Amino acid sequence: EASVRSLNGRMRTHARIEADTQKLLSERARLAADLDKEAARAKRLDDSAAEVSRRLVAAMETVREVLAK
């Protein structure tokens, strides 16, 4: 009887660990997807910032040329 109770307790513990592991794997997958999404957003922002910078430099050069004339 004691062996059965002990085995039953270990089986419940194992089931709990398995459920926790599945939750962690699910959370990890969600976080990885969120990270990928935010990394793509950060790249778009960096690309936009580079384009704005390029346009500002071009505009400043145009203003300098106009002022020089």
Buried (B, 14 or more C-beta within 10 A) or exposed (E): EEEEEEEEEEEEEEEEEEEEEEEEEEEEEEEEEEEEEEEEEEEEEEEEEEEEEEEEEEEEEEEEEEEEE
